[in-house]
Amino acid sequence: MGALVPELNQRVITGLLTTRLARTRGRRLLLVHGKYVAGGPEEFTVPTGDGARRKVRITHATSVLGLTNAWQDHLAR
């Protein structure tokens, strides 16, 4: 029996990032274990704590190869 994967939505991701962005020091990748809800927005912005907002893009990957591919796609944009 596999481990349960928590279901995530925009509200959960926003809350997580709002508390973590102040400590990221410009990092551009944050891995979150979970399954994003079907039909949820794949791009949105979240507050950074200093009055600004930061763009977020959700990418679902189920393997290290998938994560690497998503990161390479991000860098190519």
C-alpha positions as CSV (number, residue, x, y, z in Angstrom):
1,M,0.0,0.0,0.0
2,G,1.4,3.4,-1.1
3,A,1.7,6.5,1.0
4,L,-1.3,8.9,0.8
5,V,-0.7,12.0,-1.3
6,P,-2.3,15.2,0.0
7,E,-4.6,17.1,-2.3
8,L,-3.6,20.7,-2.9
9,N,-5.4,23.6,-4.3
10,Q,-4.6,27.3,-5.0
11,R,-5.5,28.3,-1.4
12,V,-3.2,25.8,0.2
13,I,-0.3,26.7,-2.2
14,T,-0.9,30.4,-1.5
15,G,-0.8,29.9,2.2
16,L,2.4,27.7,2.0
17,L,4.2,30.2,-0.2
18,T,3.1,33.2,1.7
19,T,4.9,31.8,4.8
20,R,7.9,30.5,2.9
21,L,8.7,33.3,0.3
22,A,10.3,35.6,2.9
23,R,13.0,32.9,3.4
24,T,13.6,31.9,-0.2
25,R,16.2,34.6,-1.0
26,G,15.4,34.7,-4.7
27,R,15.1,31.0,-5.2
28,R,12.9,30.0,-8.1
29,L,12.0,26.4,-7.5
30,L,9.9,25.0,-4.6
31,L,9.0,21.4,-4.6
32,V,5.8,20.5,-2.8
33,H,4.6,16.9,-2.2
34,G,1.0,16.6,-3.2
35,K,-1.5,16.3,-6.0
36,Y,-2.9,19.6,-7.3
37,V,-6.6,19.5,-7.9
38,A,-7.9,19.0,-11.4
39,G,-9.1,22.2,-13.0
40,G,-7.2,24.5,-10.6
41,P,-5.3,27.5,-12.1
42,E,-1.8,26.5,-13.2
43,E,-0.5,30.1,-12.9
44,F,-1.4,32.8,-10.3
45,T,0.3,35.3,-8.0
46,V,0.9,35.2,-4.3
47,P,1.8,37.9,-1.8
48,T,5.5,38.0,-0.8
49,G,5.0,39.7,2.5
50,D,6.6,43.0,1.5
51,G,3.6,44.2,-0.4
52,A,4.7,42.7,-3.7
53,R,3.3,39.7,-5.5
54,R,5.2,36.8,-7.1
55,K,4.1,34.7,-10.0
56,V,3.6,31.0,-9.4
57,R,3.4,28.2,-12.0
58,I,2.1,24.8,-10.9
59,T,3.6,21.8,-12.7
60,H,2.8,18.2,-11.8
61,A,5.6,15.7,-12.0
62,T,5.7,12.1,-10.6
63,S,9.4,11.4,-11.1
64,V,12.8,12.9,-10.9
65,L,12.9,13.0,-14.7
66,G,9.6,14.8,-14.7
67,L,10.9,17.4,-12.2
68,T,14.1,17.9,-14.3
69,N,12.0,18.3,-17.4
70,A,9.7,20.9,-15.7
71,W,12.8,22.8,-14.5
72,Q,14.3,22.8,-18.0
73,D,11.0,24.1,-19.4
74,H,11.0,26.8,-16.8
75,L,14.5,27.9,-17.6
76,A,13.7,28.0,-21.3
77,R,10.9,30.6,-20.8
